[in-house]
Amino acid sequence: MLSDEDLVRQARHGSTRAFSALMTRHQGAVRSFARRVMDSAADGDDIAQEAFVHAWSRLKSLNEPSRFRSWILGVTWRKAKTRLRSHARDRARDAAWLEGQAQSGEAVGEAAMTAMQLFATLPQDQRAALALCHGEGWSHTEAAQILDQPLGTVKYNICRARTALSARLGGEDDPA
């Protein structure tokens, strides 16, 4: 079995078979991460596809071919951030509507929320850090490299995400 480094080198010389092997090897991680970061599985799948298309066209910019997996996850994260930003106006409009619905002060029934809906309530940086470290098993250091954030920021985002999810699930109150 060829290493990622060997496959990247072949793909850089035009081998679609080598790039296809890279896609096959890493598509599960890329799709899983994208689905966790995005609001829906369909959006996650679209982002994963966009990430691989982008990777094919920018493969020569990969400085360390042996780090293809973390590089493609970084590409995925940047594509996801772009998509999430483009939906910001829709989210703001939806939030305003929900706020109007919650005027009575009643909390939304957390028991009815699915795990994905709960996860989607987190800010995107917290969602991404939690998805990489707990969903994909990456270390905090690796997540920091993928997300292009300082290590302390990743750790902080994971802590804040855990606290927020715990509070929403009826755990301890948010200390913020």
Backbone torsions as a table, in degrees:
resi	resn	phi	psi	omega
1	MET	NA	131.0	-179.3
2	LEU	-76.1	147.5	177.1
3	SER	-76.6	164.8	174.8
4	ASP	-57.7	-40.1	-179.3
5	GLU	-59.5	-44.7	179.0
6	ASP	-65.0	-42.2	-179.9
7	LEU	-65.6	-40.5	178.2
8	VAL	-62.8	-43.7	179.2
9	ARG	-60.2	-44.4	179.1
10	GLN	-65.1	-42.1	-179.7
11	ALA	-64.4	-36.1	177.4
12	ARG	-63.0	-24.5	177.5
13	HIS	-93.9	14.7	172.8
14	GLY	98.6	6.1	-179.1
15	SER	-77.9	105.7	176.4
16	THR	-69.8	-28.6	177.5
17	ARG	-64.0	-41.5	179.0
18	ALA	-66.0	-42.5	179.2
19	PHE	-67.2	-37.6	176.2
20	SER	-60.3	-38.9	177.6
21	ALA	-65.2	-39.6	176.0
22	LEU	-62.9	-43.2	178.8
23	MET	-61.7	-46.6	-179.3
24	THR	-60.3	-42.1	-177.6
25	ARG	-66.5	-36.1	-171.0
26	HIS	-113.6	-2.4	-175.3
27	GLN	-63.8	-33.3	179.2
28	GLY	-61.5	-47.2	179.8
29	ALA	-66.2	-41.7	-178.5
30	VAL	-65.7	-47.4	-180.0
31	ARG	-64.5	-42.3	-179.8
32	SER	-61.4	-47.0	178.7
33	PHE	-62.7	-47.2	-178.6
34	ALA	-62.0	-40.3	178.9
35	ARG	-65.3	-36.6	179.6
36	ARG	-70.2	-35.0	-176.8
37	VAL	-78.9	-35.4	-176.9
38	MET	-85.3	169.8	-177.9
39	ASP	-79.5	-18.4	-179.0
40	SER	-144.3	157.3	178.5
41	ALA	-62.9	-38.2	-179.4
42	ALA	-63.6	-44.1	176.9
43	ASP	-63.1	-39.7	178.1
44	GLY	-61.6	-43.0	178.3
45	ASP	-64.4	-38.9	177.4
46	ASP	-62.9	-43.1	179.7
47	ILE	-63.8	-42.1	179.4
48	ALA	-60.3	-43.5	179.4
49	GLN	-63.8	-44.1	178.2
50	GLU	-60.9	-38.5	-179.2
51	ALA	-63.4	-42.2	-179.8
52	PHE	-70.5	-36.7	176.7
53	VAL	-63.4	-44.5	178.7
54	HIS	-63.1	-43.0	-179.0
55	ALA	-60.7	-41.2	179.5
56	TRP	-60.3	-42.3	-177.2
57	SER	-78.1	-18.9	-176.6
58	ARG	-118.2	18.3	-175.7
59	LEU	-57.0	-30.8	-178.8
60	LYS	-69.9	-16.7	179.4
61	SER	-83.2	-7.5	178.1
62	LEU	-73.3	112.9	-176.1
63	ASN	-74.2	-36.8	-177.7
64	GLU	-119.7	93.0	-176.8
65	PRO	-55.0	-27.0	179.9
66	SER	-71.4	-12.9	-179.3
67	ARG	-104.9	32.2	-177.4
68	PHE	-55.7	-44.1	-175.3
69	ARG	-60.3	-48.0	179.6
70	SER	-68.7	-33.7	178.4
71	TRP	-64.3	-46.9	-178.2
72	ILE	-67.5	-32.2	175.1
73	LEU	-68.7	-35.2	173.9
74	GLY	-64.3	-41.9	175.7
75	VAL	-60.6	-43.6	179.7
76	THR	-60.4	-44.7	179.7
77	TRP	-61.4	-44.4	-179.8
78	ARG	-65.5	-39.0	176.8
79	LYS	-64.3	-41.3	179.9
80	ALA	-64.4	-43.2	178.5
81	LYS	-60.2	-41.4	178.9
82	THR	-61.8	-45.9	179.7
83	ARG	-64.2	-42.9	-179.4
84	LEU	-64.2	-38.3	176.7
85	ARG	-63.5	-37.9	-178.3
86	SER	-69.5	-21.4	177.7
87	HIS	-93.7	3.0	-174.9
88	ALA	-58.4	-41.4	-179.5
89	ARG	-65.2	-39.8	177.5
90	ASP	-63.1	-41.5	179.8
91	ARG	-64.8	-40.5	179.3
92	ALA	-62.7	-41.9	178.6
93	ARG	-64.2	-43.3	178.6
94	ASP	-64.5	-40.2	179.7
95	ALA	-63.7	-40.0	178.1
96	ALA	-63.0	-39.9	178.4
97	TRP	-65.2	-45.4	179.6
98	LEU	-62.9	-38.7	178.5
99	GLU	-62.2	-39.8	176.6
100	GLY	-64.1	-35.5	178.6
101	GLN	-71.1	-28.0	-175.9
102	ALA	-94.4	17.0	-177.6
103	GLN	-59.9	-26.5	-179.0
104	SER	-70.9	-10.0	177.5
105	GLY	85.6	1.7	179.4
106	GLU	-78.3	137.4	178.4
107	ALA	-77.4	148.2	174.6
108	VAL	-67.1	136.6	-178.9
109	GLY	-64.9	107.1	-178.2
110	GLU	-64.2	-27.7	-179.5
111	ALA	-63.2	-26.8	-178.8
112	ALA	-84.8	-14.8	-178.8
113	MET	-77.0	137.5	174.7
114	THR	-82.0	165.4	178.4
115	ALA	-58.6	-39.0	-178.6
116	MET	-66.7	-38.8	178.4
117	GLN	-65.2	-41.5	177.5
118	LEU	-61.7	-46.7	-180.0
119	PHE	-60.1	-37.8	-178.1
120	ALA	-68.4	-16.5	179.1
121	THR	-77.7	-13.3	-179.8
122	LEU	-76.0	149.4	172.3
123	PRO	-60.4	151.5	-172.5
124	GLN	-59.0	-36.6	179.4
125	ASP	-66.8	-39.8	177.6
126	GLN	-67.2	-42.2	179.5
127	ARG	-60.0	-45.2	-178.2
128	ALA	-65.7	-45.7	-179.5
129	ALA	-62.6	-44.5	179.4
130	LEU	-65.5	-40.7	179.9
131	ALA	-63.5	-41.4	-179.5
132	LEU	-69.7	-46.8	-172.9
133	CYS	-80.1	-40.4	-177.1
134	HIS	-100.1	-31.6	179.6
135	GLY	-84.4	-36.6	-175.9
136	GLU	-107.9	-11.7	176.8
137	GLY	81.7	16.4	178.0
138	TRP	-77.1	151.5	175.6
139	SER	-74.3	164.7	177.6
140	HIS	-61.1	-38.6	179.8
141	THR	-63.5	-44.8	179.1
142	GLU	-64.9	-41.0	178.2
143	ALA	-62.2	-39.9	178.7
144	ALA	-60.9	-40.3	178.5
145	GLN	-67.6	-44.7	-179.0
146	ILE	-62.4	-43.8	-176.6
147	LEU	-84.9	-4.8	-178.5
148	ASP	55.6	48.8	179.2
149	GLN	-129.8	156.7	174.2
150	PRO	-63.3	150.4	-179.6
151	LEU	-55.9	-43.8	179.7
152	GLY	-60.2	-35.8	179.1
153	THR	-66.5	-41.9	178.6
154	VAL	-62.9	-46.5	179.2
155	LYS	-61.2	-42.8	178.5
156	TYR	-61.2	-45.7	-179.0
157	ASN	-63.3	-37.9	177.7
158	ILE	-65.9	-43.9	178.6
159	CYS	-60.8	-46.6	179.8
160	ARG	-63.9	-39.8	179.3
161	ALA	-64.2	-44.8	178.8
162	ARG	-60.8	-44.9	-179.4
163	THR	-62.6	-44.9	-179.4
164	ALA	-64.6	-43.8	179.9
165	LEU	-66.0	-39.8	178.2
166	SER	-61.4	-44.3	179.6
167	ALA	-63.3	-40.2	-179.3
168	ARG	-71.1	-23.7	179.1
169	LEU	-92.9	6.2	177.2
170	GLY	91.6	16.7	177.7
171	GLY	-82.4	-153.0	180.0
172	GLU	-65.1	154.9	179.7
173	ASP	-67.2	153.2	177.0
174	ASP	-66.6	122.3	-176.4
175	PRO	-74.1	-2.1	-176.2
176	ALA	-68.3	NA	NA
